[in-house]
């Protein structure tokens, strides 16, 4: 009888050699995952007196899919290192460790970014995906609990993984009372529905290098955005939108001195500020969207600082 999804798990580890399987030692509790091998095998359709396909030729392959989970610092740091953000990383501390990363949106196309082997146990059947990198991610809140969706592109798959025992992360999710938000350096307690979206527009690249698997992942234009709803009580925020003034949006999650995540858009520009009368008896709210922009004097348009007991070796 087929197993249920609760009988599975995912594991991961930073690869020593990009695209080469490494046995996972880290595991994460996920809410959903959709990693798949994507193949583009061309069909043979020669004109040989038979109006029918005559098979396939080995084409190209890559990995694509999403993983949604609770935002846990000891997991988040691995996935961020295996992204464009990991190309500009500073590590400090001796436990807890502080990892500071930014979008590093310089026009890098082919750089030796770090990558993950990600494995999935689906009802006791193992799958392994190699050369996985995070090309976009979304941090959002459900019932006040921060969660994250990672969009993954990888090079190919492997049959090396056999499911076994797992070790769950020691960290627990941030609670609703462990969230602090500032806009333009001022504490804000009048917003909800906060969401950060960071997209590096990654694409698999295929060279004529004798392999079916993708050669690497190309990163394109960086687009960062924060969106939220606020109680509309005056026109101060509206005036900032009209004046096209840049401002930072910062969210700090603090469980303890050993478990902190800070997400920040340095130079935010309002792309939209919408306010209107809703239904009878409804509260007047405003919906805002802030786009990350590079502002002179800042090191990057967006930044994340992760504090955790997890000691990751930075190659």
URURNOR-V907971 format. One record per residue. N is the residue number from 0. RES is the residue in one letter. PSI is psi in whole degrees, 0 to 359 (* if undefined). OMEGA is omega in radians with two decimals (NA if undefined). Layout:
# URURNOR-V907971
N/RES/PSI/OMEGA  N/RES/PSI/OMEGA
This chain:
# URURNOR-V907971
0/X/136/3.11  1/X/144/3.14  2/X/168/3.06  3/X/164/-3.05  4/X/331/3.14  5/X/350/3.12  6/X/14/-3.09  7/X/185/3.11  8/X/172/2.94  9/X/151/3.04  10/X/165/-3.08  11/X/161/3.03  12/X/145/3.07  13/X/133/-3.08  14/X/143/3.03  15/X/321/3.07  16/X/126/-3.06  17/X/123/3.10  18/X/7/3.13  19/X/130/-3.06  20/X/137/2.99  21/X/133/-3.08  22/X/127/-3.07  23/X/142/3.03  24/X/353/3.12  25/X/142/-3.14  26/X/155/-3.07  27/X/140/3.01  28/X/118/-3.08  29/X/158/3.05  30/X/330/3.07  31/X/156/3.03  32/X/148/-3.08  33/X/30/-3.14  34/X/134/3.14  35/X/152/2.94  36/X/129/3.14  37/X/123/-3.10  38/X/147/3.06  39/X/68/3.14  40/X/116/-3.14  41/X/143/3.08  42/X/148/3.06  43/X/120/3.14  44/X/58/3.12  45/X/153/3.08  46/X/99/-3.06  47/X/31/3.09  48/X/3/3.11  49/X/121/-3.09  50/X/66/-3.11  51/X/150/3.08  52/X/141/-3.09  53/X/34/3.05  54/X/188/-3.12  55/X/159/3.02  56/X/143/3.12  57/X/123/3.14  58/X/227/-3.08  59/X/158/3.12  60/X/150/2.97  61/X/176/-3.12  62/X/141/3.09  63/X/151/3.09  64/X/176/-3.11  65/X/152/3.02  66/X/126/3.11  67/X/132/-3.09  68/X/172/2.98  69/X/147/3.14  70/X/102/3.13  71/X/125/-3.08  72/X/317/-3.06  73/X/339/3.03  74/X/316/-3.06  75/X/323/-3.08  76/X/323/3.12  77/X/314/-3.09  78/X/328/3.11  79/X/326/3.06  80/X/324/3.13  81/X/47/3.11  82/X/178/3.07  83/X/328/3.13  84/X/327/-3.11  85/X/349/3.12  86/X/345/3.10  87/X/81/-2.98  88/X/135/3.02  89/X/133/3.14  90/X/135/3.12  91/X/170/3.13  92/X/165/3.13  93/X/18/-3.13  94/X/99/0.16  95/X/162/-3.13  96/X/142/-3.12  97/X/122/3.14  98/X/119/3.12  99/X/122/-3.09  100/X/148/2.96  101/X/173/-3.00  102/X/336/3.11  103/X/57/-3.00  104/X/29/2.96  105/X/161/-2.98  106/X/56/3.08  107/X/132/3.11  108/X/313/-3.08  109/X/90/3.13  110/X/153/-3.08  111/X/71/3.09  112/X/153/3.04  113/X/156/-3.10  114/X/162/-3.11  115/X/146/2.72  116/X/125/3.11  117/X/128/-3.13  118/X/153/3.11  119/X/131/2.99  120/X/109/-3.14  121/X/93/-3.13  122/X/37/3.12  123/X/1/3.12  124/X/127/-3.00  125/X/141/3.02  126/X/143/3.11  127/X/134/-3.12  128/X/133/-2.96  129/X/155/3.08  130/X/36/-3.04  131/X/134/3.10  132/X/150/3.13  133/X/116/-3.13  134/X/342/2.98  135/X/157/3.07  136/X/153/-3.08  137/X/124/3.08  138/X/125/-3.04  139/X/176/-3.07  140/X/137/2.99  141/X/118/-3.09  142/X/35/3.12  143/X/356/-3.10  144/X/125/3.13  145/X/134/3.11  146/X/170/-3.08  147/X/143/2.99  148/X/123/3.08  149/X/129/3.01  150/X/125/-2.96  151/X/138/2.88  152/X/132/-3.12  153/X/180/-3.03  154/X/321/-3.09  155/X/187/-3.10  156/X/169/3.13  157/X/156/3.09  158/X/17/-3.00  159/X/339/-2.97  160/X/127/3.00  161/X/118/-3.08  162/X/144/3.11  163/X/204/-3.13  164/X/149/-3.13  165/X/157/3.05  166/X/115/-3.07  167/X/153/3.07  168/X/151/-3.14  169/X/341/-3.11  170/X/153/3.09  171/X/158/-3.05  172/X/153/3.02  173/X/141/3.08  174/X/167/-3.14  175/X/335/-3.13  176/X/8/-3.11  177/X/27/-3.09  178/X/131/3.05  179/X/134/-3.10  180/X/136/3.01  181/X/145/3.02  182/X/126/-3.07  183/X/41/3.07  184/X/6/3.10  185/X/134/-3.14  186/X/136/3.14  187/X/124/3.09  188/X/12/-3.07  189/X/17/-3.12  190/X/157/3.02  191/X/185/3.12  192/X/32/-3.13  193/X/134/3.11  194/X/133/3.01  195/X/136/3.10  196/X/123/-3.12  197/X/119/-3.05  198/X/120/3.09  199/X/9/3.04  200/X/56/3.14  201/X/149/3.11  202/X/142/3.03  203/X/139/3.13  204/X/138/-3.07  205/X/117/3.04  206/X/161/3.05  207/X/74/-3.04  208/X/17/3.09  209/X/15/-3.12  210/X/150/3.00  211/X/324/-3.05  212/X/155/3.06  213/X/143/-3.11  214/X/320/3.12  215/X/178/3.08  216/X/126/3.09  217/X/133/3.07  218/X/138/-3.10  219/X/220/-3.12  220/X/135/3.09  221/X/131/3.07  222/X/116/3.11  223/X/144/-3.05  224/X/144/2.99  225/X/137/3.11  226/X/145/-3.11  227/X/165/3.03  228/X/143/-3.11  229/X/156/2.98  230/X/128/-3.12  231/X/104/-3.09  232/X/339/3.05  233/X/183/-3.04  234/X/20/-3.12  235/X/314/3.10  236/X/321/3.13  237/X/321/3.14  238/X/324/3.09  239/X/319/3.10  240/X/315/-3.13  241/X/321/-3.09  242/X/355/-3.12  243/X/36/-3.13  244/X/137/3.09  245/X/147/3.10  246/X/153/3.14  247/X/151/3.00  248/X/124/-3.00  249/X/133/3.09  250/X/126/-3.14  251/X/123/3.11  252/X/123/-3.06  253/X/111/3.00  254/X/316/3.12  255/X/181/3.10  256/X/345/-3.11  257/X/3/-3.08  258/X/93/-3.10  259/X/140/2.97  260/X/128/3.08  261/X/126/3.12  262/X/129/-3.01  263/X/134/2.90  264/X/118/-3.03  265/X/303/-3.09  266/X/84/-3.07  267/X/135/3.07  268/X/128/3.08  269/X/118/2.99  270/X/333/-3.14  271/X/145/3.02  272/X/103/-3.00  273/X/130/3.10  274/X/140/-3.14  275/X/168/3.09  276/X/131/3.12  277/X/209/-3.13  278/X/164/-3.13  279/X/126/3.13  280/X/352/3.13  281/X/152/3.11  282/X/144/3.09  283/X/120/-3.12  284/X/161/3.04  285/X/143/3.10  286/X/124/-3.08  287/X/145/3.03  288/X/124/-3.09  289/X/126/3.13  290/X/138/3.11  291/X/132/3.11  292/X/148/3.10  293/X/128/3.11  294/X/132/-3.14  295/X/132/-3.11  296/X/339/3.06  297/X/150/3.13  298/X/337/-3.11  299/X/168/3.14  300/X/330/-3.10  301/X/155/-3.06  302/X/150/3.02  303/X/141/3.08  304/X/123/-3.06  305/X/124/3.10  306/X/125/-3.07  307/X/159/3.03  308/X/349/-3.10  309/X/122/-3.12  310/X/100/-3.10  311/X/129/3.09  312/X/122/-3.12  313/X/114/-3.11  314/X/*/NA
